[in-house]
Amino acid sequence: MQTQFDFTVVDRIIDDHGAKQSATIAILQDIQEHYHYLPREIFTHLAKRLGMPSASIYSVATFYENFSLEPKGKYVIKCCDGTACHVRGSMPILNRLREELKLAEGKKTTEDLLFTLDTVHCLGACGLAPVIMINENVYPTMTPDAAAKLISDLREKENENA
């Protein structure tokens, strides 16, 4: 049984931006910030509210790599596998993160939607390699054990806040 999507938050975001087509990217950014992804249900609703084709909104959402149509965790972990990070041991870190998060190959987000693990080609911090980034925080000179401790600390923080 599928539940009806509540557009209250989406409508507030649209209203905050003046329901203008020129604000499409900003609206999508705010929706994604709230839901941690762009729910498919929003496209038709946005099209009606902004007076534009849903295909146009969808094309914006799929053009920019920052947007996600799949649910992401509260903590998005980006493991750099650029040349400097790879040479300095990013793969053992990535493997340890997958193990800690119980993510099978090809699966990126934990069942509880707490963590999403992505690999990226470069985070622009080659001198600090190997590097991971969790949301907006960069963690330099990572090791598999240090990465596992970060996960443990974040889980502990979430348990305290529950």
C-alpha atoms as one frame of an Amber mdcrd trajectory, in Angstrom:
protein
   0.000   0.000   0.000   1.478   3.313  -1.090   0.925   6.348   1.109  -0.033
   9.720  -0.285   2.943  12.108  -0.566   2.630  15.186   1.652   3.480  18.278
  -0.407   3.413  20.697   2.549   7.204  21.073   2.709   7.500  21.272  -1.083
   4.817  23.986  -1.258   6.537  26.001   1.479   9.839  25.809  -0.430   8.158
  26.864  -3.679   6.423  29.763  -1.924   9.700  30.852  -0.289  11.183  31.208
  -3.798   8.159  33.004  -5.221   7.011  30.083  -7.421   9.260  31.345 -10.250
  10.681  29.173 -13.022  13.989  30.991 -12.610  14.224  29.516  -9.099  13.974
  25.888 -10.250  17.526  24.939  -9.224  17.235  26.660  -5.840  13.885  24.948
  -5.221  15.343  21.546  -6.115  18.322  22.210  -3.829  16.062  23.049  -0.899
  13.854  20.019  -1.512  16.899  17.777  -1.653  18.296  19.318   1.516  15.056
  18.438   3.309  14.542  14.898   1.955  18.219  14.061   1.202  17.118  13.298
  -2.388  14.478  14.375  -4.907  11.355  12.226  -4.535   9.843  11.324  -7.912
   6.430  12.569  -6.768   7.607  16.184  -6.748   8.150  16.618 -10.490   4.511
  16.766 -11.580   3.639  18.942  -8.600   6.518  21.341  -9.315   5.520  21.505
 -12.978   1.997  22.597 -12.070   3.156  25.119  -9.486   5.921  26.616 -11.683
   3.972  26.464 -14.955   6.548  24.444 -16.860   6.848  20.896 -18.222   7.832
  18.255 -15.684  10.334  16.964 -18.262  12.190  20.284 -18.030  12.431  20.026
 -14.253  13.476  16.385 -14.495  16.173  17.272 -17.034  17.620  19.849 -14.625
  17.578  17.291 -11.792  19.354  14.674 -13.891  21.821  17.056 -15.550  23.472
  18.233 -12.340  25.470  15.549 -10.557  24.702  17.074  -7.164  21.042  16.060
  -7.402  19.976  12.546  -6.486  16.779  10.725  -7.387  17.654   7.949  -4.935
  17.362   8.326  -1.152  20.642   9.278   0.498  21.701   8.898   4.080  21.926
  11.650   6.637  25.709  11.283   6.390  27.053  11.202   2.836  30.563   9.783
   2.813  32.705  10.502  -0.229  35.786   8.332  -0.440  38.334   9.827  -2.806
  39.906   7.395  -5.266  41.863   9.930  -7.290  45.470   9.118  -8.152  47.063
  10.486  -4.962  44.478   8.885  -2.686  44.533   5.591  -4.572  48.332   5.345
  -4.404  48.226   6.135  -0.676  45.644   3.461   0.149  42.079   4.605  -0.487
  40.854   1.131  -1.499  41.436  -0.474   1.932  39.596   2.509   3.451  36.677
   2.082   1.045  36.540  -1.657   1.757  36.568  -1.044   5.513  33.781   1.519
   5.206  31.680  -0.962   3.200  32.326  -3.578   5.873  31.443  -1.224   8.758
  28.283  -0.062   6.994  27.354  -3.597   5.855  27.055  -2.446   2.253  27.312
  -5.089  -0.446  29.082  -4.180  -3.697  26.839  -1.849  -5.692  24.745  -0.776
  -2.682  25.408   2.777  -1.544  22.943   3.580   1.244  22.336   1.791   4.524
  18.858   0.421   5.244  18.342   2.928   8.064  19.152   5.829   5.676  21.870
   6.998   8.046  24.852   6.601   5.675  25.506   6.816   1.952  28.933   5.812
   0.646  30.161   7.119  -2.706  33.524   7.064  -4.407  34.672  10.212  -6.157
  37.507  10.838  -8.582  38.994  13.758  -6.661  38.148  15.915  -3.662  40.905
  18.413  -4.445  42.903  17.624  -1.315  45.696  15.556  -2.879  48.319  16.796
  -0.428  46.240  15.344   2.427  45.674  11.950   0.791  44.021   9.617   1.411
  40.936  11.706   2.111  37.288  11.096   2.847  34.562  13.680   3.173  31.479
  13.291   5.353  28.861  15.837   4.370  30.928  19.046   4.305  33.803  17.893
   6.544  37.109  16.698   5.070  39.083  14.038   6.943  42.739  13.899   5.827
  45.371  11.141   6.018  42.723   8.494   6.592  43.352   4.908   7.552  40.871
   2.029   7.596  40.824   2.099  11.419  40.310   5.875  11.545  37.436   5.601
   9.057  35.810   2.841  11.135  36.143   5.039  14.249  34.398   7.927  12.451
  31.462   5.636  11.639  31.344   4.405  15.226  31.425   7.978  16.564  28.599
   9.075  14.233  26.460   6.092  15.237  27.094   6.872  18.905  26.099  10.508
  18.307  22.865   9.383  16.623  22.059   7.000  19.492  22.541   9.828  21.993
  20.198  12.054  19.999  17.520   9.358  19.619
